[in-house]
Amino acid sequence: MAKLNPYLNFDGKAEEAFTFYKSVFGGEFLGEIHKMGNAPGTENLSEEEKNRVMHVALPIGNDLLMASDIVPSFGQTLNVGNNNYVSIFPESRDEADRLFKGLSEGGNVEMPIEDQFWGDYFGSFQDKYGVHWMVNYNEEYTK
C-alpha cells in the first residue's frame, strides 16, 4: 500500500511554521531545512526569496509532515483555503488534547475537541499559519 504524507505550502512562513510544529510534536527535522538560494538557477532571486524554504520534513510517528515556500518571482501564488486538512490520529485522549491545544494556539477553532455523536473524540481548527487540522482519537484505531 502506498504511504501518504501531507505536503504544505507557505508564503515565506515555512521555517517559522515548522519550528512551531516541531515545538508541539517534538523530534528533529529529517535532514536540514533546504533553502531556495542553494538550488541551481536561483542566482537572480532576491535575498528574501533565496532565504525561503525549498524543502523541510518533520517525522511524526511513522509519517512525514513536509513543506516548502512559494516563490513569487517564479509566478507562484498561495491561496490558503479549507480544501486541505492534516488529520492526526493520536494514541490517547491526553495526546489528542495536547496536540489540539498546542497547534490551535493563536489560530481559529472550528470544532472544539470533544466526544462526537459518531463516537470519536474529535476537533478541528485552522492554525495561525492558515493550515487546517483535524485531531481524531478513537480507542479502536489504536488497537
N, C-alpha and C positions, 0 to 999 in steps of 0.2 A: 504494500500500500504506500502511496506517495505521502510525503510529510509536508504539511503546510506550515509556513511561518509568516506572520504578518510583517509587511514592509511599509513603513510610514514615510511620508514626505513632509518636509518643513520648509518654511521660507526664512532661512537663516537662524533657526532656533533648534536644530537637531542636536547639537552638542549640549546645549543647556537642558533640553528636554531629557536626553539620555543620561545626563548626570543626575537629574532629578529621579528618573526611573530607577537608576542604579541605587540611589539612596533609599528607595522604597523596597525594591526586590532583593538588594544585596548582590553579591557576586562581583565579577570583573568582566570588563569588555573582552570579547573574543578578538584578540589582536589589538591593533591600535585604532584610533579614530583617524581614518584616512581623510585628508583634505583635498579639495579641488585643485589647489595650486601644485600638488605633487603629480598630477596627471599630465601626460603629454598633450600638447596643443592648448594649454591654458595660460600661456605666457602673457597674453593680452587681456586677461581678466583684471578687474580692479582688485586692489588688495583685499577689500571686503569679500568679494566673490572667491578669491583664492583661499580665504580662510573658512569658507563654507565646507560642510561635511560632505564628502563623496560617498562614504560608507561607514556605518558603525553597527555593531552587533552586540547584543546583550543576551547571554544564555539565561533562560528562566526555566528551571527544571530541565526537561529534555527538549525544550523548544528554543528558538531564537527569535528575539524581537530585533528587527533591523530597520535602518532608516538612512536617509540622505536629505540634503537640502536641494532645493531647486536652484537653477542658475538663470536669473532674469535675462542676462545678456545673450543667453542661448535661446531666448524666446519662451522659456518655461514660465508658467504661472501656477500658483497654488490656489485651488478652490476648496476651502475647508467646507465639508458638508457632513451630513449624518448618514452617508451611504456606506461607511466603513466603521466597524467596531472591532476592537480587540476583545475577545471573550476569554476570560480567565476562569479556570476550574480549580480552585484551591483545594487543599487536602483536609481542611477543617473549617468550622464556623469562625473560630478565632482568627485563622489566616484570612478568611474572607473579609472579616471586619477590619483587620489591619491593612490589607491591600485597598479596600474601598476607602477607608479614611485617608490613607496616605496619598493615593493617586487622585482623589477628588478634591484635595486641599487646593483652594483658590480657583476651583472650577465650578461647574453648574450641574447639580444633581438632578437627574431626570426622574429616577425612581429610587427612593431611599432603600437601602438594603434591609430586607425583612422577609419573613416567610410569605410565600406567594400561594395563590389558590391552586396552582398546578403541583405544589409540593416541594419546590426548590426554595432555597434561601438566595434571593436574587436582588440586585440593584444595578442601576446604570447611571452614567454621568458622562459629561464632557469635561476633560481636564483643562488646566489653564493654558495648554498649548493647542486646544481645538481638537484633540483626539478623543474619540468616543470609545468608552469602555463598558463592558458588562462583567459583573462578578457573579458567578453562578455556582453555588455549592449544593450538592445533593449527596448524602452519605452513600447512596447506591453507586455513584460514579467512582468512588474511591475504593471499591471492593475489587 
